[in-house]
Amino acid sequence: MGLSNWLISLEGTAAGHHLAMVLALLAALLHAVFGALQKGRHDPWLSRGAIDGSYGLMAAPLAFFVVPWPEPHMWPIFGCAFAIHLAYKILQANAYVKGAYTVVYPVVRGTGPLFTVIGAYLLFGERFTPVQWLGVLVLLAGIYGLAVYNLRNLTVNRENLPAALMLAVATGMFVALYTTYDAYGIRASADPFTFLAWFFMIDGIVLPFYAVIRWRRMLAPPHPGPLLLRGLIGGVVAFFSFGSIMLATRLDKVGEAAVLRETSTVFAALIGWLVLRETVGPRRIALMALIAAGAVIVELGG
């Protein structure tokens, strides 16, 4: 495939670095949209099932008829990636059931990059400069500061907060695990789009069935039309969000891409303000600026 050859030719180059930065920021924006879609008006399990089913069905014809067939050594990698992502999705859905979006999301995203940077060092030998570590600390201070601010000002469901926060931290650790492992997987595949197509098809298998069972057991199940529409939109967003960050980790450093993606917290706060009608005051604006500043320091410090 011409696009695959072009992307592979950019690996390790300045152009590849710049494209990876753009892809990571695109993933940040779309991941915030994805999180809001899952947390929105429907039960998070139903939303996730509809989204997974959508992108699994969309990926199937690409996997079978468009991209090259996976090499034999890729099947165990797909199996392990599937297990990691399934655990992540179960933890994330439970966190959203227990806690408010504006509390859970920053904790998940703040935990992810720190462990991803460590994992990238252990698996790929990537090293951050002292300036980049300063950027990571600034970004984490902004993200966790935003979580603490939201936590202090939350007035509903406070009894569920300990469980929600523990689930959010565990989810963040699995974000780091899947980011690092997906980077390993997409680098192990000769064609990056083969990995993406087969990953999305395999990843979309299980949760749709669980969502159908859950929907049928509800006393007042929601109408399937809006739910399926949300799933379709979420499936398209997931393609570009997860696909962008996976491509970014193939083109350039995994740790830098992971840190840049965590500017999604800024986009999530803006979505909470503009779409979910949540209040955004000067303190939250300052914390969001801190997150963005940390990402800039990481990028410039490299």
C-alpha positions in Angstrom: 0.0 0.0 0.0 1.3 3.4 -1.0 0.2 5.1 2.2 1.8 2.4 4.4 5.2 2.7 2.5 5.0 6.5 2.9 4.5 6.3 6.7 7.2 3.7 7.1 9.6 5.9 5.2 9.0 8.7 7.8 10.0 6.6 10.8 12.9 8.2 12.7 12.9 11.4 10.5 12.1 15.0 11.4 9.0 14.9 9.2 7.9 11.7 11.1 8.4 13.5 14.4 6.2 16.4 13.3 3.5 14.1 11.9 3.6 12.1 15.2 3.0 15.3 17.2 0.0 16.3 15.0 -1.4 12.7 15.3 -1.0 12.7 19.1 -2.8 16.1 19.4 -5.6 14.8 17.1 -5.9 11.8 19.3 -6.1 14.0 22.3 -9.1 16.0 20.9 -10.9 12.9 19.7 -10.3 10.9 22.9 -12.0 13.6 24.9 -14.9 13.4 22.5 -14.9 9.6 22.8 -14.9 9.8 26.6 -17.9 12.2 26.6 -19.8 9.9 24.2 -19.3 7.0 26.5 -20.2 9.0 29.6 -23.2 10.8 28.1 -26.9 10.2 28.4 -26.8 6.3 28.1 -25.5 3.7 30.4 -21.7 3.5 29.8 -21.8 -0.2 29.1 -24.5 0.3 26.4 -22.5 3.1 24.9 -19.3 1.1 24.9 -21.0 -1.9 23.4 -22.5 0.2 20.6 -19.2 1.9 19.9 -17.2 -1.4 19.8 -19.8 -3.1 17.6 -19.6 -0.2 15.2 -15.9 0.0 14.8 -15.6 -3.8 14.7 -18.1 -4.0 11.8 -16.4 -1.1 10.0 -12.9 -2.7 10.3 -14.0 -6.2 9.1 -14.0 -5.5 5.4 -10.7 -3.6 5.7 -9.1 -6.5 7.5 -10.3 -9.2 5.1 -10.2 -7.4 1.8 -8.0 -4.3 1.8 -4.9 -4.6 4.0 -2.2 -7.4 3.7 -2.8 -10.5 5.8 -1.1 -10.5 9.3 2.1 -12.4 9.7 1.9 -15.6 11.9 3.8 -14.0 14.8 1.1 -11.3 15.0 -1.7 -13.6 16.3 -0.4 -13.9 19.9 0.2 -10.1 19.8 -3.5 -9.5 18.8 -4.6 -11.9 21.5 -2.7 -10.1 24.2 -3.8 -6.6 23.0 -7.4 -7.8 23.1 -7.1 -8.9 26.7 -5.4 -5.7 27.8 -8.0 -3.5 26.1 -10.9 -5.6 27.4 -9.6 -5.1 31.0 -9.2 -1.4 30.3 -12.7 -1.0 29.0 -14.2 -2.9 32.0 -12.4 -0.7 34.4 -13.3 2.5 32.6 -17.0 1.7 32.3 -17.1 0.9 36.0 -15.3 4.1 36.8 -17.9 6.1 34.8 -20.7 4.3 36.5 -19.3 5.2 39.9 -18.0 8.7 39.4 -18.6 12.0 37.6 -16.9 12.4 34.2 -15.0 15.5 35.2 -13.5 13.7 38.3 -12.8 10.3 36.7 -11.4 11.5 33.3 -8.5 13.7 34.6 -7.4 10.9 37.1 -7.4 8.3 34.3 -5.5 10.6 31.9 -3.0 11.8 34.6 -2.0 8.3 35.6 -1.5 7.1 32.1 1.5 9.2 30.8 3.7 8.7 33.8 3.5 4.9 33.6 3.8 5.1 29.8 7.0 7.0 29.9 8.4 4.4 32.4 7.1 1.5 30.1 8.6 3.1 27.0 12.0 3.3 28.8 11.8 -0.4 29.9 10.6 -1.7 26.5 12.0 0.6 23.9 15.0 2.3 25.8 13.5 5.7 25.4 14.9 8.4 27.6 13.5 11.8 28.6 15.7 14.8 29.2 15.5 16.7 32.5 13.6 19.4 30.8 11.1 16.9 29.5 10.7 15.4 32.9 9.9 18.9 34.2 7.2 19.1 31.5 5.8 15.7 32.6 5.6 17.0 36.2 4.0 20.3 35.1 1.4 18.4 33.1 0.7 15.9 35.9 0.3 18.8 38.4 -2.3 20.4 36.1 -4.2 17.1 35.5 -4.3 16.1 39.1 -5.0 19.6 40.2 -8.0 19.6 38.0 -9.1 16.3 39.5 -8.7 17.7 43.0 -10.6 20.8 42.1 -13.5 18.8 40.6 -13.4 16.5 43.6 -13.7 19.4 46.1 -16.6 21.0 44.3 -18.6 17.9 43.6 -21.9 17.9 45.4 -23.5 14.6 44.1 -22.5 10.9 44.5 -19.8 11.7 47.0 -20.3 8.3 48.7 -19.0 6.6 45.5 -15.9 8.7 45.2 -13.4 6.4 46.8 -14.4 3.5 44.5 -14.5 5.8 41.5 -11.0 7.2 42.2 -9.5 3.7 42.7 -11.1 2.5 39.5 -9.8 5.7 37.7 -6.2 5.0 38.8 -6.4 1.4 37.8 -7.8 2.5 34.4 -5.0 4.9 34.0 -2.4 2.1 34.6 -4.1 0.1 31.8 -4.0 3.1 29.5 -0.2 3.1 30.0 -0.1 -0.7 29.5 -2.1 -0.6 26.2 -0.3 2.4 24.9 3.0 0.7 25.3 1.9 -2.7 24.1 0.1 -1.3 21.1 3.3 0.5 20.2 5.1 -2.8 20.4 2.3 -4.4 18.3 2.2 -1.9 15.5 6.0 -1.9 15.2 6.0 -5.7 15.0 3.6 -5.6 12.0 5.1 -5.1 8.5 2.2 -2.9 7.5 0.8 -0.5 10.2 -2.7 -0.6 8.7 -2.8 -4.4 8.9 -2.4 -4.0 12.7 -5.0 -1.3 12.9 -7.7 -3.1 10.9 -7.3 -6.4 12.6 -7.0 -4.8 16.1 -10.3 -2.9 15.7 -12.1 -5.9 14.3 -10.9 -8.2 17.1 -11.4 -5.6 19.8 -15.0 -5.0 18.8 -16.2 -8.6 19.3 -17.1 -9.1 23.0 -18.8 -6.0 24.6 -21.6 -5.7 22.0 -23.0 -9.0 23.2 -22.8 -8.0 26.8 -24.4 -4.7 26.0 -27.4 -6.5 24.3 -27.8 -8.7 27.3 -27.7 -5.7 29.7 -30.1 -3.8 27.5 -32.6 -6.6 27.4 -32.5 -7.0 31.2 -33.3 -3.3 31.9 -36.7 -2.4 33.3 -36.9 0.6 30.9 -34.3 0.1 28.2 -33.5 3.1 26.1 -34.7 3.3 22.5 -32.0 1.6 20.3 -32.0 4.3 17.6 -30.1 7.1 19.5 -27.9 4.5 21.1 -26.9 3.0 17.8 -26.3 6.5 16.3 -24.0 7.2 19.3 -22.2 4.0 18.6 -21.7 4.8 15.0 -20.3 8.3 15.8 -18.2 6.8 18.5 -16.9 4.1 16.2 -15.7 6.7 13.7 -14.1 8.8 16.5 -12.4 5.7 17.9 -10.9 4.8 14.5 -9.2 8.2 14.2 -8.4 8.6 17.9 -6.9 5.2 18.7 -5.6 4.9 15.2 -3.8 8.3 15.4 -2.0 7.5 18.6 -1.0 4.1 17.4 0.5 5.6 14.2 2.2 8.3 16.3 3.9 5.7 18.5 5.2 3.9 15.4 6.6 7.1 13.8 8.3 8.5 16.9 8.8 8.1 20.7 6.0 6.4 22.6 6.5 8.5 25.7 6.3 11.9 23.9 3.2 10.8 22.0 1.5 9.6 25.3 2.3 12.9 27.0 0.9 15.0 24.1 -2.2 12.9 24.1 -3.0 13.8 27.7 -3.8 17.3 26.6 -7.1 15.5 26.0 -7.9 16.7 29.6 -8.1 20.2 28.3 -10.4 19.2 25.5 -12.5 17.2 28.0 -12.9 20.2 30.3 -14.0 22.3 27.3 -16.5 19.6 26.2 -17.8 19.5 29.8 -18.3 23.2 29.7 -19.7 23.6 26.2 -21.7 20.4 25.8 -22.4 19.0 29.2 -23.0 22.5 30.7 -20.5 22.1 33.5 -19.1 25.2 35.1 -15.5 26.3 34.1 -14.1 29.0 36.3 -10.7 30.8 36.4 -9.0 28.1 38.5 -9.9 25.4 36.1 -8.8 27.5 33.2 -5.4 28.1 35.0 -5.1 24.3 35.5 -5.9 23.6 31.9 -3.2 26.1 30.9 -0.7 24.2 33.1 -1.5 21.0 31.3 -0.9 22.6 28.0 2.3 24.2 29.2 3.6 20.8 30.4 3.0 19.3 26.9 4.8 22.2 25.3 7.8 21.8 27.6 8.0 18.1 26.8 7.9 18.8 23.1 10.5 21.6 23.2 12.7 19.8 25.7 13.3 17.0 23.3 
